[in-house]
Amino acid sequence: SNIRYLKVRIGAIGDDLYAIFLSDMSEQRRFEAMRRDFMTNVSHELKTPAGAISLLAETIGDAADDPDAVRYFSGRVAKESTRLTELVHRLIDLQKAQDADTMLDPKRLSVLAVARKAIAENQVQADGRHIALELHYDGVEVPLHAVPGEPDAVISCDEESITTAVKNLVENAIHYSPEHTTVRVATGVRDGKVRIRVIDQGIGIPAESLDRIFERFYRVDPARSRATGGTGLGLAIVKHCVADCGGTVSVWSHEGEGSTFTVELPLAADQTPLVAAAPADG
Ligand code: ADP
């Protein structure tokens, strides 16, 4: 895999052969190939729902005098357009995360506030599937609303990046879990780093897929993922967003038992609490 592409010019001066290495093309070619793959994937992913929509529209036209059929096919059109919109939003998120140098706005953030926001944005989805969302700090369950003076850690991050990352992890945890299970967001400080773990009791990820799931468009089960609205971009976005904050993301999983995604971030130099303690009630 470490083949280097070298542009070589061979010539002869008198009887001596000489070779000039003009440029090392390996990086550039790899980048080009990646970009081409990405564009192929993007157009494929966009073409699928777009094609379905035009086909469905035609079908509706043909079935104009059958109200049940019209209702059914309109529902499918709505579903495919939602999918298209979702894809476009995800592509924009990915683009933002990849181009981050230009838009990053790192500031001091409370890790609990970030986790709570990510949880809140997934609450409706979780309730709909009877999945309990729990928040923990240093091994202790904490409420989903801020508590004055509670233990917390401060990170220095672009707020949108880190919130998007944790939100996507919680979204996946819910998505790939059966009903009546628990998704736990476990925060805290460990070995001088802030840790945010998203732990589910879901279907898990096969061992052979573990090192591929952060790739753009990779899905363990494309049919299942697409049917349930997946784009294969969620974890690629997570990876870029976490990197933007100077952190790393890793995964542990066991099929049938569940998955744990771990985000590790540097502690902010200034750990002054962000939420001022409210005055005691007396
Ligand atoms: P998708 O939009 O398909 O969910 P992601 O990039 O978010 O795309 O995830 C890539 C793949 O990793 C998913 O298709 C799924 O197979 C697997 N995956 C991600 N998170 C989980 C999880 N919490 N439990 C089980 N599988 C997961």
Residues whose N, C-alpha, C, O or C-beta is under 5 A from the ligand:
A	BS01	ADP	N172 A173 Y176 G202 G204 I205 I213 Y218 R219 V220 D221 S225 G230 T231 G232 L233 G234 L235 A236 S259
